[in-house]
Amino acid sequence: MKEIYKVKLVSLVVLEKNNQILLIRRLNTGWEDGKYTVPSGHLEEGEKPLEAAVRETREEVGVELNTDDLKLVHVDFFDNYIHLYFKCSKWSGEPQIMEPNKCDDILWASYNDLPENLAGHGHETLRAIGENILFSEYD
């Protein structure tokens, strides 16, 4: 009998305002440091994806989200990870760096003018989100 393939889940939040998205630059994390990504993180034990999205966004950029305002806009699969991307255009608070030991810059960028140094498959995924493509797989 084959062993069941186990995957890890990550919730990512695309905060969108005036046709721009919020990006943060990773620092001292051990993965893709110096590159930009959207607020994100692994699900914790017993946590649901929307709960993780709210928690990670609060921890990383200090804004409060309501799960009812999150819309699943993309799913991708890469290297035994499933990434769930939720778009949100309504929140309370002003985005700011909340974990200076893990993030050293925050910026707003349009889908058409993203920084070159995006983490992972950031360019492909954000382009897919902009084109309303729901699913991607990467080698």
N, C-alpha and C positions, 0 to 999 in steps of 0.2 A: 504494500500500500504506500502510495506517495504521501510525503509529509505535506501538510497544509501550508501554503505560502502565506507568510505573515507580512503585512504592510504597516507603515506608520502613517498617521494622519496629521496634516498640518492645516490650520486655518489661516488664511491671509485676507487682509482687508484693504480694499481699494477705496480710500477716501477720495471722493470726487467733488470738486468745487470749481465752477466757471470753466468747465472742460479741461481741468487740470487734476492731476492726481498727486497725493502726498507720498514722498519717498524719504527714506531714512538711510544713512550710510552706516554699515556695520563696522564694528570695532571690537577687537579682543574676543571674538566669539569662536575662533577656530575654523570657521567656514565662510569663505567669500568676504573676508574682512577687506575694507576699503571700497566695497561695492554697495550700490543702492538697492533697496528692496522696499516693498510695502510692509506695514506692520504685520507681524506674523508670529506663529509659534506652534509647537507641538501640543496636542491635546494631553491634558493631565489625566491621571487615573479617574474614571467615572465621569469625566467631563464630556459634554456634547459639543459638536463643532461650532454652533452659534455662541455658546457660552465661552469657548476658547477665543473666538474672534473678539468678543466684547472685552474679555480679560486682557488679552495681549495688547489690544489697542489702548486700553487704559494704562497698562504698565509701560508701554513703549512711548506713547505720545500724549498721554494725559487727557484724552477726551473720553466722554461717556457716550456709549451707543445703546440703542434699544434694539433687541433682536428683531423686532417687527420691521425695522428700517433696513435690515440687511437682506440683500438679494443675491442668491447664488448665480454667478455669471460665468464661471469657468471651473473646470476640473482638469487637472493634468496628472499624469503618471510618469514617474521617473525614478529608477534605482530603488525600488520597493517603497516609494513614498507616493501617497495620494495627497495632492494639494487642492484644497477647496478654497476658491477665491470668491469672496463676498464683496459686492459693491455697496457703498453707503454714501449718501449725500446729505445726511442729517445727523448732527451730533451736538453735544453741548461741551463747551470749553474751547480753548484755543490750542491747537497742536503745538507741542514743544518737546524737546528732548527730555525724557524722564529717566533714562538710564545712561548717563554720560560715560559709564564704563563699558557700554556695549554699542553705543551710537555716538558719532561725532558730527553729524550734519543732518539737516532736515531741509527739504525743498519741495516746491510745487513745480510740476512739469506737465506739459501737454503730451498727449499720446504721440504727436508728431515731432516732438522735440525732447526725447528722453536722453538722459546722460548715457555716454558710451559704456560706462562701467556699471552695468546692472548685474545683480547676482543671478546665478543659475541660468535658466532659460527665460530671463526677464523680458528681453526684447520680443521673443516669439510669443510668449504668453500674453503680454500686455497688448501686442498687436491683435492677437486672437480675441481678447476681450473687447477691444475697440471695434472689431468686425463682427461681434456677436457670435463667435464660434465657441461652443460650449465645452468641447473636449479636445485634449491634445495628449499625445504620447511622445516621449523622447527616449532615445537610446543612451 
